[in-house]
């Protein structure tokens, strides 16, 4: 199965800068007006600022399951660029979770299992 999760944004240049910081790289592919980051073997996050998507701006939510070291690296990278996030939570099962909002209010969360978990 393939997954293309569309993040509807209002200002493409501003959002491109933000998402490049979030992912730590430029988009992997540009198709027409859409910019795609590959986040899994067949999974992509797609930025779309076309007028046809304007009613959906700010309403997207994604959670990425990441390794603990990726979690910490992502938070450090965001901090280096002045990108804030909600408080980091640690659930009773040891999972660390944080929500990061893009400039339009779309939610990108990171969730990391504790070391030694599978």
N, CA, C and O atoms as a GROMACS GRO file, in nm:
protein
  472
    1UNK      N    1   0.084  -0.117   0.000
    1UNK     CA    2   0.000   0.000   0.000
    1UNK      C    3   0.089   0.124   0.000
    1UNK      O    4   0.191   0.127   0.068
    2UNK      N    5   0.050   0.224  -0.076
    2UNK     CA    6   0.119   0.353  -0.079
    2UNK      C    7   0.038   0.453   0.001
    2UNK      O    8  -0.084   0.440   0.014
    3UNK      N    9   0.106   0.554   0.056
    3UNK     CA   10   0.039   0.658   0.132
    3UNK      C   11   0.092   0.793   0.087
    3UNK      O   12   0.213   0.815   0.082
    4UNK      N   13   0.000   0.883   0.055
    4UNK     CA   14   0.033   1.023   0.025
    4UNK      C   15  -0.053   1.108   0.116
    4UNK      O   16  -0.173   1.123   0.094
    5UNK      N   17   0.008   1.164   0.219
    5UNK     CA   18  -0.064   1.246   0.316
    5UNK      C   19  -0.044   1.393   0.277
    5UNK      O   20   0.069   1.442   0.276
    6UNK      N   21  -0.152   1.462   0.247
    6UNK     CA   22  -0.144   1.599   0.197
    6UNK      C   23  -0.159   1.698   0.312
    6UNK      O   24  -0.254   1.692   0.389
    7UNK      N   25  -0.062   1.788   0.320
    7UNK     CA   26  -0.066   1.898   0.415
    7UNK      C   27  -0.104   2.022   0.337
    7UNK      O   28  -0.026   2.070   0.256
    8UNK      N   29  -0.223   2.073   0.361
    8UNK     CA   30  -0.272   2.191   0.290
    8UNK      C   31  -0.217   2.316   0.360
    8UNK      O   32  -0.235   2.334   0.480
    9UNK      N   33  -0.151   2.400   0.283
    9UNK     CA   34  -0.084   2.518   0.338
    9UNK      C   35  -0.128   2.642   0.261
    9UNK      O   36  -0.175   2.634   0.148
   10UNK      N   37  -0.110   2.758   0.324
   10UNK     CA   38  -0.156   2.884   0.263
   10UNK      C   39  -0.047   2.960   0.190
   10UNK      O   40  -0.076   3.040   0.101
   11UNK      N   41   0.078   2.936   0.227
   11UNK     CA   42   0.189   3.013   0.171
   11UNK      C   43   0.302   2.914   0.140
   11UNK      O   44   0.377   2.874   0.229
   12UNK      N   45   0.313   2.876   0.013
   12UNK     CA   46   0.408   2.772  -0.024
   12UNK      C   47   0.553   2.807   0.009
   12UNK      O   48   0.621   2.724   0.068
   13UNK      N   49   0.604   2.925  -0.026
   13UNK     CA   50   0.745   2.953   0.008
   13UNK      C   51   0.774   2.945   0.158
   13UNK      O   52   0.876   2.889   0.199
   14UNK      N   53   0.685   3.002   0.239
   14UNK     CA   54   0.703   2.996   0.385
   14UNK      C   55   0.699   2.851   0.434
   14UNK      O   56   0.780   2.810   0.516
   15UNK      N   57   0.604   2.774   0.382
   15UNK     CA   58   0.589   2.635   0.424
   15UNK      C   59   0.706   2.550   0.378
   15UNK      O   60   0.749   2.460   0.451
   16UNK      N   61   0.757   2.575   0.258
   16UNK     CA   62   0.873   2.499   0.212
   16UNK      C   63   0.991   2.517   0.308
   16UNK      O   64   1.058   2.420   0.343
   17UNK      N   65   1.016   2.640   0.349
   17UNK     CA   66   1.126   2.665   0.445
   17UNK      C   67   1.103   2.588   0.574
   17UNK      O   68   1.195   2.526   0.627
   18UNK      N   69   0.980   2.592   0.625
   18UNK     CA   70   0.948   2.527   0.752
   18UNK      C   71   0.964   2.375   0.740
   18UNK      O   72   1.025   2.312   0.826
   19UNK      N   73   0.908   2.316   0.634
   19UNK     CA   74   0.913   2.171   0.618
   19UNK      C   75   1.056   2.123   0.590
   19UNK      O   76   1.091   2.011   0.627
   20UNK      N   77   1.137   2.205   0.526
   20UNK     CA   78   1.277   2.169   0.506
   20UNK      C   79   1.349   2.160   0.641
   20UNK      O   80   1.434   2.074   0.659
   21UNK      N   81   1.315   2.247   0.733
   21UNK     CA   82   1.371   2.238   0.868
   21UNK      C   83   1.317   2.114   0.938
   21UNK      O   84   1.393   2.038   0.997
   22UNK      N   85   1.186   2.093   0.932
   22UNK     CA   86   1.125   1.979   1.001
   22UNK      C   87   1.187   1.848   0.955
   22UNK      O   88   1.224   1.764   1.037
   23UNK      N   89   1.199   1.830   0.823
   23UNK     CA   90   1.252   1.704   0.770
   23UNK      C   91   1.404   1.703   0.759
   23UNK      O   92   1.464   1.597   0.739
   24UNK      N   93   1.467   1.819   0.771
   24UNK     CA   94   1.612   1.826   0.763
   24UNK      C   95   1.666   1.817   0.621
   24UNK      O   96   1.783   1.787   0.600
   25UNK      N   97   1.578   1.843   0.523
   25UNK     CA   98   1.620   1.836   0.383
   25UNK      C   99   1.513   1.899   0.294
   25UNK      O  100   1.399   1.918   0.336
   26UNK      N  101   1.552   1.929   0.172
   26UNK     CA  102   1.455   1.979   0.074
   26UNK      C  103   1.361   1.865   0.033
   26UNK      O  104   1.387   1.749   0.062
   27UNK      N  105   1.252   1.901  -0.033
   27UNK     CA  106   1.158   1.800  -0.082
   27UNK      C  107   1.232   1.700  -0.171
   27UNK      O  108   1.324   1.737  -0.245
   28UNK      N  109   1.192   1.575  -0.163
   28UNK     CA  110   1.254   1.471  -0.244
   28UNK      C  111   1.208   1.475  -0.389
   28UNK      O  112   1.277   1.428  -0.479
   29UNK      N  113   1.090   1.531  -0.410
   29UNK     CA  114   1.034   1.533  -0.544
   29UNK      C  115   0.936   1.649  -0.556
   29UNK      O  116   0.869   1.685  -0.459
   30UNK      N  117   0.928   1.706  -0.674
   30UNK     CA  118   0.827   1.809  -0.703
   30UNK      C  119   0.749   1.760  -0.823
   30UNK      O  120   0.805   1.731  -0.928
   31UNK      N  121   0.617   1.752  -0.805
   31UNK     CA  122   0.529   1.709  -0.914
   31UNK      C  123   0.428   1.821  -0.933
   31UNK      O  124   0.341   1.842  -0.848
   32UNK      N  125   0.440   1.892  -1.043
   32UNK     CA  126   0.353   2.008  -1.066
   32UNK      C  127   0.376   2.110  -0.956
   32UNK      O  128   0.487   2.159  -0.939
   33UNK      N  129   0.270   2.142  -0.883
   33UNK     CA  130   0.278   2.240  -0.774
   33UNK      C  131   0.293   2.174  -0.637
   33UNK      O  132   0.296   2.243  -0.535
   34UNK      N  133   0.302   2.042  -0.634
   34UNK     CA  134   0.313   1.970  -0.508
   34UNK      C  135   0.458   1.933  -0.478
   34UNK      O  136   0.533   1.894  -0.568
   35UNK      N  137   0.496   1.946  -0.352
   35UNK     CA  138   0.631   1.911  -0.306
   35UNK      C  139   0.618   1.791  -0.213
   35UNK      O  140   0.538   1.793  -0.119
   36UNK      N  141   0.697   1.686  -0.239
   36UNK     CA  142   0.684   1.560  -0.168
   36UNK      C  143   0.810   1.524  -0.092
   36UNK      O  144   0.922   1.534  -0.144
   37UNK      N  145   0.791   1.481   0.033
   37UNK     CA  146   0.898   1.425   0.114
   37UNK      C  147   0.866   1.277   0.134
   37UNK      O  148   0.758   1.242   0.180
   38UNK      N  149   0.961   1.192   0.098
   38UNK     CA  150   0.941   1.050   0.120
   38UNK      C  151   0.973   1.021   0.266
   38UNK      O  152   1.084   1.049   0.312
   39UNK      N  153   0.877   0.964   0.339
   39UNK     CA  154   0.894   0.938   0.482
   39UNK      C  155   0.891   0.789   0.515
   39UNK      O  156   0.905   0.750   0.631
   40UNK      N  157   0.874   0.707   0.414
   40UNK     CA  158   0.873   0.562   0.428
   40UNK      C  159   0.891   0.501   0.290
   40UNK      O  160   0.898   0.573   0.191
   41UNK      N  161   0.899   0.370   0.285
   41UNK     CA  162   0.924   0.304   0.156
   41UNK      C  163   0.826   0.350   0.049
   41UNK      O  164   0.866   0.379  -0.064
   42UNK      N  165   0.700   0.356   0.083
   42UNK     CA  166   0.596   0.400  -0.011
   42UNK      C  167   0.504   0.503   0.055
   42UNK      O  168   0.383   0.503   0.032
   43UNK      N  169   0.563   0.590   0.137
   43UNK     CA  170   0.484   0.689   0.211
   43UNK      C  171   0.543   0.828   0.190
   43UNK      O  172   0.665   0.847   0.200
   44UNK      N  173   0.457   0.924   0.162
   44UNK     CA  174   0.500   1.060   0.131
   44UNK      C  175   0.415   1.162   0.205
   44UNK      O  176   0.295   1.142   0.226
   45UNK      N  177   0.478   1.272   0.245
   45UNK     CA  178   0.406   1.390   0.291
   45UNK      C  179   0.413   1.489   0.176
   45UNK      O  180   0.520   1.516   0.121
   46UNK      N  181   0.297   1.543   0.140
   46UNK     CA  182   0.284   1.630   0.024
   46UNK      C  183   0.237   1.767   0.068
   46UNK      O  184   0.137   1.779   0.138
   47UNK      N  185   0.310   1.873   0.027
   47UNK     CA  186   0.264   2.011   0.051
   47UNK      C  187   0.183   2.055  -0.068
   47UNK      O  188   0.223   2.038  -0.183
   48UNK      N  189   0.067   2.113  -0.040
   48UNK     CA  190  -0.021   2.160  -0.146
   48UNK      C  191  -0.080   2.295  -0.106
   48UNK      O  192  -0.153   2.304  -0.007
   49UNK      N  193  -0.047   2.399  -0.181
   49UNK     CA  194  -0.096   2.534  -0.152
   49UNK      C  195  -0.194   2.583  -0.259
   49UNK      O  196  -0.224   2.702  -0.265
   50UNK      N  197  -0.242   2.492  -0.342
   50UNK     CA  198  -0.335   2.534  -0.448
   50UNK      C  199  -0.466   2.584  -0.388
   50UNK      O  200  -0.509   2.540  -0.282
   51UNK      N  201  -0.528   2.677  -0.458
   51UNK     CA  202  -0.655   2.735  -0.412
   51UNK      C  203  -0.761   2.629  -0.386
   51UNK      O  204  -0.844   2.645  -0.297
   52UNK      N  205  -0.760   2.521  -0.463
   52UNK     CA  206  -0.860   2.416  -0.448
   52UNK      C  207  -0.852   2.351  -0.309
   52UNK      O  208  -0.948   2.288  -0.265
   53UNK      N  209  -0.741   2.367  -0.239
   53UNK     CA  210  -0.723   2.310  -0.105
   53UNK      C  211  -0.741   2.412   0.007
   53UNK      O  212  -0.725   2.378   0.124
   54UNK      N  213  -0.773   2.536  -0.026
   54UNK     CA  214  -0.773   2.645   0.073
   54UNK      C  215  -0.866   2.620   0.191
   54UNK      O  216  -0.836   2.664   0.302
   55UNK      N  217  -0.976   2.551   0.172
   55UNK     CA  218  -1.068   2.527   0.283
   55UNK      C  219  -1.014   2.425   0.382
   55UNK      O  220  -1.069   2.410   0.492
   56UNK      N  221  -0.908   2.355   0.345
   56UNK     CA  222  -0.851   2.251   0.433
   56UNK      C  223  -0.722   2.294   0.502
   56UNK      O  224  -0.664   2.217   0.578
   57UNK      N  225  -0.678   2.416   0.477
   57UNK     CA  226  -0.552   2.464   0.536
   57UNK      C  227  -0.560   2.456   0.688
   57UNK      O  228  -0.658   2.501   0.749
   58UNK      N  229  -0.458   2.400   0.749
   58UNK     CA  230  -0.448   2.394   0.894
   58UNK      C  231  -0.521   2.279   0.960
   58UNK      O  232  -0.521   2.268   1.082
   59UNK      N  233  -0.584   2.193   0.882
   59UNK     CA  234  -0.664   2.086   0.942
   59UNK      C  235  -0.602   1.948   0.939
   59UNK      O  236  -0.668   1.850   0.972
   60UNK      N  237  -0.475   1.938   0.900
   60UNK     CA  238  -0.412   1.806   0.888
   60UNK      C  239  -0.340   1.766   1.016
   60UNK      O  240  -0.291   1.851   1.090
   61UNK      N  241  -0.336   1.634   1.040
   61UNK     CA  242  -0.266   1.578   1.155
   61UNK      C  243  -0.195   1.451   1.112
   61UNK      O  244  -0.254   1.364   1.049
   62UNK      N  245  -0.066   1.443   1.146
   62UNK     CA  246   0.014   1.324   1.116
   62UNK      C  247   0.098   1.292   1.240
   62UNK      O  248   0.147   1.383   1.307
   63UNK      N  249   0.114   1.164   1.268
   63UNK     CA  250   0.208   1.122   1.372
   63UNK      C  251   0.311   1.031   1.307
   63UNK      O  252   0.276   0.935   1.238
   64UNK      N  253   0.438   1.062   1.330
   64UNK     CA  254   0.549   0.983   1.278
   64UNK      C  255   0.607   0.900   1.392
   64UNK      O  256   0.642   0.955   1.496
   65UNK      N  257   0.616   0.770   1.373
   65UNK     CA  258   0.686   0.684   1.466
   65UNK      C  259   0.834   0.688   1.432
   65UNK      O  260   0.873   0.653   1.320
   66UNK      N  261   0.917   0.731   1.526
   66UNK     CA  262   1.060   0.747   1.501
   66UNK      C  263   1.140   0.678   1.611
   66UNK      O  264   1.090   0.651   1.720
   67UNK      N  265   1.266   0.649   1.579
   67UNK     CA  266   1.358   0.596   1.679
   67UNK      C  267   1.389   0.706   1.781
   67UNK      O  268   1.377   0.824   1.750
   68UNK      N  269   1.427   0.666   1.900
   68UNK     CA  270   1.453   0.762   2.007
   68UNK      C  271   1.560   0.864   1.966
   68UNK      O  272   1.545   0.982   1.995
   69UNK      N  273   1.667   0.819   1.901
   69UNK     CA  274   1.772   0.912   1.860
   69UNK      C  275   1.719   1.010   1.754
   69UNK      O  276   1.759   1.126   1.753
   70UNK      N  277   1.630   0.964   1.664
   70UNK     CA  278   1.570   1.053   1.564
   70UNK      C  279   1.481   1.157   1.631
   70UNK      O  280   1.476   1.272   1.588
   71UNK      N  281   1.412   1.116   1.736
   71UNK     CA  282   1.326   1.207   1.812
   71UNK      C  283   1.410   1.322   1.867
   71UNK      O  284   1.377   1.439   1.848
   72UNK      N  285   1.518   1.287   1.936
   72UNK     CA  286   1.605   1.388   1.996
   72UNK      C  287   1.673   1.475   1.891
   72UNK      O  288   1.685   1.596   1.909
   73UNK      N  289   1.718   1.414   1.781
   73UNK     CA  290   1.781   1.490   1.672
   73UNK      C  291   1.683   1.589   1.611
   73UNK      O  292   1.719   1.703   1.581
   74UNK      N  293   1.559   1.546   1.591
   74UNK     CA  294   1.458   1.634   1.532
   74UNK      C  295   1.431   1.753   1.624
   74UNK      O  296   1.423   1.866   1.576
   75UNK      N  297   1.418   1.730   1.753
   75UNK     CA  298   1.393   1.841   1.846
   75UNK      C  299   1.510   1.938   1.850
   75UNK      O  300   1.490   2.059   1.858
   76UNK      N  301   1.633   1.885   1.843
   76UNK     CA  302   1.751   1.972   1.842
   76UNK      C  303   1.754   2.055   1.713
   76UNK      O  304   1.784   2.174   1.718
   77UNK      N  305   1.724   1.993   1.599
   77UNK     CA  306   1.723   2.066   1.472
   77UNK      C  307   1.617   2.175   1.474
   77UNK      O  308   1.644   2.288   1.431
   78UNK      N  309   1.499   2.144   1.523
   78UNK     CA  310   1.392   2.244   1.531
   78UNK      C  311   1.435   2.361   1.620
   78UNK      O  312   1.414   2.477   1.585
   79UNK      N  313   1.495   2.329   1.734
   79UNK     CA  314   1.541   2.434   1.825
   79UNK      C  315   1.646   2.522   1.760
   79UNK      O  316   1.646   2.644   1.777
   80UNK      N  317   1.738   2.461   1.683
   80UNK     CA  318   1.843   2.537   1.615
   80UNK      C  319   1.784   2.641   1.520
   80UNK      O  320   1.846   2.745   1.496
   81UNK      N  321   1.666   2.613   1.465
   81UNK     CA  322   1.603   2.704   1.370
   81UNK      C  323   1.489   2.785   1.432
   81UNK      O  324   1.415   2.852   1.361
   82UNK      N  325   1.476   2.777   1.564
   82UNK     CA  326   1.374   2.856   1.632
   82UNK      C  327   1.232   2.806   1.614
   82UNK      O  328   1.136   2.881   1.634
   83UNK      N  329   1.217   2.678   1.577
   83UNK     CA  330   1.084   2.619   1.561
   83UNK      C  331   1.043   2.559   1.694
   83UNK      O  332   1.109   2.468   1.746
   84UNK      N  333   0.934   2.609   1.749
   84UNK     CA  334   0.886   2.561   1.878
   84UNK      C  335   0.800   2.437   1.865
   84UNK      O  336   0.765   2.395   1.755
   85UNK      N  337   0.766   2.380   1.978
   85UNK     CA  338   0.678   2.263   1.982
   85UNK      C  339   0.607   2.261   2.117
   85UNK      O  340   0.643   2.334   2.209
   86UNK      N  341   0.507   2.179   2.125
   86UNK     CA  342   0.435   2.160   2.250
   86UNK      C  343   0.528   2.087   2.347
   86UNK      O  344   0.632   2.036   2.306
   87UNK      N  345   0.492   2.081   2.475
   87UNK     CA  346   0.576   2.009   2.570
   87UNK      C  347   0.589   1.860   2.533
   87UNK      O  348   0.494   1.798   2.485
   88UNK      N  349   0.707   1.805   2.556
   88UNK     CA  350   0.729   1.662   2.533
   88UNK      C  351   0.658   1.586   2.644
   88UNK      O  352   0.672   1.617   2.763
   89UNK      N  353   0.582   1.485   2.604
   89UNK     CA  354   0.512   1.400   2.700
   89UNK      C  355   0.580   1.263   2.701
   89UNK      O  356   0.630   1.216   2.599
   90UNK      N  357   0.581   1.199   2.816
   90UNK     CA  358   0.623   1.060   2.825
   90UNK      C  359   0.507   0.982   2.885
   90UNK      O  360   0.466   1.006   2.998
   91UNK      N  361   0.455   0.889   2.806
   91UNK     CA  362   0.340   0.812   2.849
   91UNK      C  363   0.382   0.701   2.946
   91UNK      O  364   0.501   0.671   2.959
   92UNK      N  365   0.285   0.640   3.013
   92UNK     CA  366   0.314   0.538   3.114
   92UNK      C  367   0.387   0.417   3.055
   92UNK      O  368   0.455   0.345   3.128
   93UNK      N  369   0.375   0.395   2.923
   93UNK     CA  370   0.445   0.284   2.859
   93UNK      C  371   0.584   0.325   2.811
   93UNK      O  372   0.653   0.246   2.745
   94UNK      N  373   0.627   0.448   2.842
   94UNK     CA  374   0.760   0.495   2.807
   94UNK      C  375   0.768   0.566   2.672
   94UNK      O  376   0.874   0.620   2.639
   95UNK      N  377   0.661   0.569   2.595
   95UNK     CA  378   0.662   0.638   2.466
   95UNK      C  379   0.675   0.788   2.488
   95UNK      O  380   0.603   0.846   2.570
   96UNK      N  381   0.767   0.850   2.415
   96UNK     CA  382   0.781   0.997   2.419
   96UNK      C  383   0.705   1.052   2.300
   96UNK      O  384   0.710   0.997   2.191
   97UNK      N  385   0.633   1.162   2.322
   97UNK     CA  386   0.547   1.220   2.219
   97UNK      C  387   0.557   1.372   2.224
   97UNK      O  388   0.563   1.432   2.331
   98UNK      N  389   0.560   1.434   2.106
   98UNK     CA  390   0.559   1.579   2.098
   98UNK      C  391   0.482   1.622   1.974
   98UNK      O  392   0.491   1.558   1.869
   99UNK      N  393   0.407   1.729   1.987
   99UNK     CA  394   0.332   1.785   1.875
   99UNK      C  395   0.402   1.912   1.828
   99UNK      O  396   0.437   1.999   1.909
  100UNK      N  397   0.420   1.922   1.696
  100UNK     CA  398   0.481   2.039   1.634
  100UNK      C  399   0.379   2.094   1.536
  100UNK      O  400   0.326   2.020   1.453
  101UNK      N  401   0.351   2.224   1.544
  101UNK     CA  402   0.254   2.286   1.453
  101UNK      C  403   0.327   2.364   1.346
  101UNK      O  404   0.419   2.441   1.374
  102UNK      N  405   0.285   2.343   1.220
  102UNK     CA  406   0.344   2.420   1.111
  102UNK      C  407   0.286   2.561   1.113
  102UNK      O  408   0.197   2.588   1.194
  103UNK      N  409   0.331   2.652   1.026
  103UNK     CA  410   0.282   2.790   1.030
  103UNK      C  411   0.131   2.805   1.010
  103UNK      O  412   0.074   2.907   1.049
  104UNK      N  413   0.066   2.705   0.951
  104UNK     CA  414  -0.079   2.710   0.931
  104UNK      C  415  -0.157   2.636   1.039
  104UNK      O  416  -0.280   2.636   1.037
  105UNK      N  417  -0.088   2.574   1.134
  105UNK     CA  418  -0.155   2.500   1.240
  105UNK      C  419  -0.173   2.352   1.213
  105UNK      O  420  -0.235   2.283   1.293
  106UNK      N  421  -0.120   2.301   1.101
  106UNK     CA  422  -0.121   2.157   1.078
  106UNK      C  423  -0.033   2.092   1.184
  106UNK      O  424   0.071   2.146   1.222
  107UNK      N  425  -0.075   1.976   1.232
  107UNK     CA  426  -0.007   1.907   1.340
  107UNK      C  427   0.081   1.794   1.287
  107UNK      O  428   0.033   1.704   1.218
  108UNK      N  429   0.208   1.800   1.320
  108UNK     CA  430   0.303   1.691   1.289
  108UNK      C  431   0.358   1.645   1.423
  108UNK      O  432   0.432   1.718   1.488
  109UNK      N  433   0.323   1.525   1.463
  109UNK     CA  434   0.369   1.472   1.592
  109UNK      C  435   0.478   1.369   1.570
  109UNK      O  436   0.481   1.299   1.469
  110UNK      N  437   0.567   1.362   1.669
  110UNK     CA  438   0.670   1.259   1.671
  110UNK      C  439   0.643   1.170   1.793
  110UNK      O  440   0.612   1.220   1.901
  111UNK      N  441   0.655   1.040   1.775
  111UNK     CA  442   0.638   0.946   1.884
  111UNK      C  443   0.753   0.845   1.878
  111UNK      O  444   0.780   0.787   1.773
  112UNK      N  445   0.820   0.825   1.992
  112UNK     CA  446   0.936   0.736   1.999
  112UNK      C  447   0.917   0.635   2.110
  112UNK      O  448   0.883   0.670   2.223
  113UNK      N  449   0.940   0.507   2.077
  113UNK     CA  450   0.940   0.402   2.178
  113UNK      C  451   1.064   0.415   2.265
  113UNK      O  452   1.167   0.464   2.219
  114UNK      N  453   1.055   0.371   2.390
  114UNK     CA  454   1.175   0.374   2.475
  114UNK      C  455   1.278   0.275   2.424
  114UNK      O  456   1.245   0.181   2.352
  115UNK      N  457   1.405   0.296   2.461
  115UNK     CA  458   1.511   0.203   2.423
  115UNK      C  459   1.477   0.063   2.468
  115UNK      O  460   1.422   0.043   2.577
  116UNK      N  461   1.509  -0.034   2.384
  116UNK     CA  462   1.483  -0.173   2.418
  116UNK      C  463   1.344  -0.221   2.380
  116UNK      O  464   1.314  -0.339   2.397
  117UNK      N  465   1.258  -0.132   2.331
  117UNK     CA  466   1.123  -0.171   2.288
  117UNK      C  467   1.126  -0.207   2.141
  117UNK      O  468   1.213  -0.161   2.066
  118UNK      N  469   1.033  -0.288   2.099
  118UNK     CA  470   1.025  -0.320   1.957
  118UNK      C  471   0.887  -0.299   1.904
  118UNK      O  472   0.862  -0.322   1.785
   0.00000   0.00000   0.00000
